[in-house]
């Protein structure tokens, strides 16, 4: 049984991007934990109203204690997770050669942490907002217009519609 840490915004994470992958991993017998930019035992609230109890504040996360770490997107992700604590977690996870996942807008955080340089990755975008793609490219990533992209131990997915495939891909790493 693996220990899986989902990192999500205290406010505004995308519910389905957490619920689908976490359900897939939990059904397979893996332990699910949640970290956020809030205190332990507070509740994180999704964009559609889902509430999740927080097990760890970002500052207390030790990547060596988990088998895989996954960043969840949604409208609150960049506002709440695009910071030095997240970058520390991301860099440490890659340094430990452990799997690292990010869905929707969250691959932008991986790119800003410097771990997507010379890596294939995908990210959410829309016909009117290509900025996330440009952020990946300006940080050295090889953007792929695909639903889920795996490059080494890094798994990226481009949004809510990819959440089930993303969960199944994460499961393959465990």
N, C-alpha and C positions, 0 to 999 in steps of 0.2 A: 504494500500500500504506500503510495507516494503522498508527500505533503505538497499541496498546491496553494500558492499565494496569489490571490487576485488583488490587484491594486486599482482602486476606483475613487472617483471624486466624491467627497462627502455630499455634494449636491450636484445633480445633473448628469450622473452616469447614465448610459443607455441600457435600460433594463434587460432587453433581450440579449445584448452582447455579454452580459454576465450570466443570465439565467440559462441560456442554451449550453454554453461550454461547461459551466459548473455542474449542471445536471448530468451531462454526458460523463464527466469525470467522476462525479459522486456515484452514479450507477455502476461504474466500473470498480468501485471500492476505494477510491482515493479520498484523502482527507482534504477538505476545502477550508481555507482561511482567507480573511479579508483584511487588507490594510488600506488606510485612507489618510487624508490630511485632516484628521480629527483625533479625538482621544479614544482610547480603548472603551468599549461598551457603549459608545454613542451609536446612533443610527445614521447610516448613509441613505440618502433618498434619491431614487432614480428619476429620470425625466418623466416617466409614466406612473410614478407613485410607489414603486417597489421600495421596501425598506429592508436593509441588511445591517446586522450588528457588526460593528468593527472590532476585530481582534487585535490589531496592531496599529499604532500611529506610524507614519512613515519613518520618523526618527528612530523608532525601536526595531525596525526590520533588519534582520541579519540574514542575507541571502544564503549563507551556508546552511541555514536550518531548513531550507526548502528544496524540493526536487525540480520545481519549475515555477517561474514567476510570470504573471500575465497582467498586462496593463489594458484596462477597459476604456473605451471611448465614450462619446456623448458630449453634450454641450458644455459640461463642467470640466472636462478632462484637461484642457489647456489652461484654464483659469486656476485649477486646483492642483494639478500634478506636474506642470511644466516648471520644475524648480530643482535646486541643487540636491535635495533629499532624494527625489526620484532618480536624478542622474547618478547619484551614488549607488543606489540599488541596482540600476541598470548596468553600470560599469562593473560592479562587483559580481553580478550574475554572469556576465560575459567572461570576466576574469576567472571565474570558477569553472568555466566551460559547461555551464548548465543551460538548459533550454529557457528561452525568453520569448514571450508572445506579446503582441500588441494588435488591437483591432480598432478600426474606424479612424479617428483622428489621432489615436495614441502612438502610431508609428512616428509622428512628428516629434514626440518626446524622445523616442529612441534615437532619431536622427540628431537632435540637438545635444544628446548625451555623447554623440560621437561614435556610436557602435554600428551604424549602418554604412560607414565608409567602405566602398568597394563591395557592398552587399546588395543583392536583389531584394526588393521590398515593394509592398503596395500600401496604399493609404486611401482614406475616403477623399472624394472630391465631388464636385457637381459641375454641370455645364457653366454655371456662373461663378464658381469658386475653384480655381486650379491652384490656389496658393499652397495647400498641403503638398502637392506634387513638387512644386518649386522648392519648398523647404527641404524635402527629401533630397532632391537633386543638388541643391546648394550645399548640402552637408555630405555629399559624396556618394549617395545611394544611387543604385541603378533601378529607377522606377519601372515597375511592371504593371501593366493594366490587366490585372488578374484578380480573382476573388480572394484566393489565399496563396501566399508565396512563402516557400521555405528556402533559406540559404544557411547551410550549416545548422546551428542550434537556434536560429532566429526565425520565428514564425510570425508573419504579418497577414492581416486580413483587412478588407476595405469597407466594412460596414455591417449594419444589422442583418442584411440579407445573407451575409457570409458566416453568421454566428454558429450555425450548426456544422458546416464544413470545418470551420475554425476549431470547434470543440473536438471533432473527430481527428483532426490533424494533431492537436495537442495530445490527445490520448495515445497516438502512435509513438510519441516521445517517451511515454511512461511505460 
